[in-house]
Amino acid sequence: MIARALHLNLDDAWRDQPFGLPIVDACEQGPQLRFSAPPRLIDKFYREFESRLAPFLLYGSGDFHHLSALWIRRVGQPLIVVSFDNHPDWDIRPPKWCCGGWINRALELPHVRRISIWGCGNFECWWPRQLFGNRRAERAGRLEVHPWADQRPMKDRQRRGAILRENWREHFEEFVRNLDGANVYVTIDLDCLAAGEAVTNWESGRFTVVDLEWGLTKLRESCRIVAGDICGAFSRPVYARWKQRFASEMDHPKLPRPNPEETQEINHSTLQKLWPLLIE
């Protein structure tokens, strides 16, 4: 019998995690897949682990977020993907399988009707870096990007999908109403949360845990969350290839190494609040 939810351990990001979830050990594959991987390794991993996965997955660092496109592939019905993430992950440049461009792999799936990303706080949504994003999908309405614009010039607040702290809930409620009871896949990268609410390998976002609790509740009230995942907890980077390491270290922000005990305490506290709302 396939479990409804499980912990896929790629990197020991979740040690002694709560809820007593079944654990699938993929630590041997983790270094090969972290940040980016050639398609042949992605395909090999998927063939080996597909039958062992569950609709709801807890897995490692946000460096593995591109694997969400594989989890979504497994859902056999039309759906809308809702992503809470500090990054749009919509980069159209190579490599094909990378945590910064996985949204495009999900958009290629025939059963994905639309993807909506909430809480982007970094520069990728603005000129000139937005030139590297999938603007074609955004213009076509298959991709919605909702970046924070509070600290942007006034003209940037007119950007399609831009949100402010004072109005994002209003925009999200309108979005949920228009879903009209659709099947939804929810992916949460913990880097969408403010510093102090999650410890990750990336820059911190601006959501609070309370924000995400509210957002998940709103989705539950109007839609059917058929599958989902949570990733983004900090783990020590380990790579299998020097090019992979070089690209990853160039892309990552230079952050101090967090205290392991404090990291576990903060991330576990956040998970205990969000996980039940995702899988209920």
N, C-alpha and C positions, 0 to 999 in steps of 0.2 A: 504493500500500500504506500503510495506517494504521500509524503507529509504536505500539509498546507503551507507550512513555513519552515525554513531552516537557515542555518548559519553556514555559508560557504567561506571557509577559512583559506584565504590566499596569502595572508601576510601577518597573522597574529595581531591585527589591529584591535580585535575584540577578545581579550583574555578574560576568562571567568565571566562571560556575558550572561545576563539574566535570562529568565523565561524558560530555561532548560530546553532550548531548541536543539533538534538533531543537528549534528555537525558533519559536513562533508569536507574532508581535508584535501585542499588543493595547493598546499604550500610549496610543493615541488614545482608547480606550474607558475606560481606567482611572479618570480623574477623574470620569466620569459614574457609575461603579459603586461607588466607594469608600464604605465605611461603610453606605450605603443607596442605594436606587434605586427609582423607580416601576416597577410591573410592566411597563409598555410598553417601558421601556429594557432590562429584564431579558430580555423576550421577543425584542426586536430583537437583542440581543447573542447570545442562544442560537441564534437562526435563522442568524445570520451565521457563528458559530464551531463549531456542533455537529459538522459533518462533518470538522473539522480537528483535533479533540481526540483524546486517547488514554486508555486505561484508567487509566494512572498519570500524575498531573500534579504538577509542581512549579510553584507560582505565588506571588504576592506577599505583601504584608503580611496580617496577620490581619484587617485592615479589609475584606478581600475574602472572608472565610470563608463568607459567605452563598452564594457561588457553588458551594460544595460540594454544595448541594442540586441544582444543575444537573448536576454531574458524576455524582451518584448517579442522577439521572433517566435517564441514558444506559445504565445497567446493566440488561440485559433479563432478569433472573432474580431470584427471591426471595433476599433477603439480610438480614444483620444488619449494622448500622453500628456500628463501634467508634470513638469519638472520644477522643483525648487532648488535653485543653484545660483551661486555667486558668479558663475561664468555661463555664457550662452552655449558653449561647446558646439558651435556651428561653423567652424573654420573649414573652408573648402579645399585648402591646400593639403598636399601629402604630409604624412602618411595616411593611408586610407583608414586604418584602425588606430585611433589615438584618442586619448581622453578629451582632447580639445576639439574633436570633430565628429563625435559619435552620433550627434543628432542627425547628421546626414545619412548615416547607416540606418537609423530608425525610419527616416522619411522614405527610404527605398522600399520598405516593407508594404505590400499591397493592402494589408488590413489596418494600417495606421492612417487614419483620416486627417488628423491634425496634431500638432505638438505646440504646447503653450509653456513657455519658460518664465518663471517668476523670481524676481529678486536679484537680477544681475547687477553687480556693483563695480565691475572693473571697466577698463577702457575699451574692451573689444566691441562694445555696442555703439561707439561713437567714432566720428571722423578723426583720423583716416583709417583706423584699424577695422572699422566695419566693412571696408572694402574686401576684406578676407572672409567675411561671413556670408552665409547663404541668403543673400538679399532676394534672390529670385523666388525662393520658397516663401519668404516673408511677404513679398509683393503679391504672390499668388494666393495668400491667405492660408497656406498649409502650415506655416510656422509663425507663431506669435512670440515676440520677445518683449519682456516687461522689465526694463532696467530702471534702477533708482536714478532720479534726476534732481534730487534735493540740492546737491552741491554743484550742479551744472549751470551754465549761463541760461538766462531766461528763454532764449531761442531753442535751446535743447529740450526744454520741457514740452515742446510741440512735437517732439519725435514720436512716431507711431509706437504706441504701447508704453510710453514712459509713465512711471508712477512716482508718487511722493509718499512719504511716511503718513501724511495727513489724509491721503485719499486712496491708498492702495486697496484697502478693504472694500471700498465702494466699487472699484474697478473689478476686484475679484468676484464680488457678489454678482455683478452683471455678467461676467464670464460664466459663472456657474449656472445662472438662470438660462443662459443660451445653450447650455449643454443638453438640456431637455432630456435628462435621464440616461445619457449615453453611458456605455461601458468605458471605464477610465483605468489607465495604468498610471500610478504615481511613483516617481522616483525622487528621492530626497538626498542631496549631497549636503552633508553637514557644514560645508564651508559657506552655505547661505546664511548661517547663523552668526550673530555678533560675537566678538571676542569675549570669552568668559562663559559662553553657552555651548561651545564645542571647541575641541582642539584638533586641528587638521594639518595637512601638508601644504595648504594654500592660504591665500589671503582670506580674512574674515569678511562675511557679508553683514547685512543689517537687520535681518529678521531676528525676532526673539522666539524662544520655544513656544511662548504663548501665541504668537502669530501663527506658527505652523499648526498648533493644536486647533486654533480657530479655523484655519484653512481646511484641514482634514475633516473637521466636523461639518463644514459647509458642503464639501464634496459628498460626504456620506449622506447628508440630508436630501440631496438632489440627484445623485448619480450612483452607479454601482462600481465600486472599486474592485475590479476582478483580479488584479495582480499589482505587485509593486516591489520596491526595494529601498533600502537605506544603505548608503555608503558614506565615506568621507572621514572616518576616524583616522587619527594620525597613526602611521607606522613608519618604521625605519626603512628608508629606500634601499632595495637590493635589486640589482639588474643583472641580466644574463649577457648583454651585448654592449660593447663600448659606445656604438653610435646611439643606442637607446639611452644610455646613461648621459652622454654628452647633450643630446637634445632635451632630455628631461631637466638636467641641471641648468641649462640655459633658460628654460621656460619657467621654472619654479621661482617664486620669490625667495629672497634670502632671509629666512626666519631663524630665530634661535631655537635650538633643540629643546622641546618642552620636557618638564619633569614627568617621568613615567607614571608615578603614583597619582599625581594631580590630573594628568591626562585621562587615566582610567576613571577616576572619580567623576570628572566633569562629563565625559562622554557617556558613561553608564547612566548617570542621572538624566541626561537628555533622552537617551534611548528608552528608558523606562516610561517616559511621558509620551513619546511619539509612536513607538512600536504598536501598543495596543490599539491606538486610533487608526493605524494603517491597516491592520489585519482583521479587525473585529468583524 
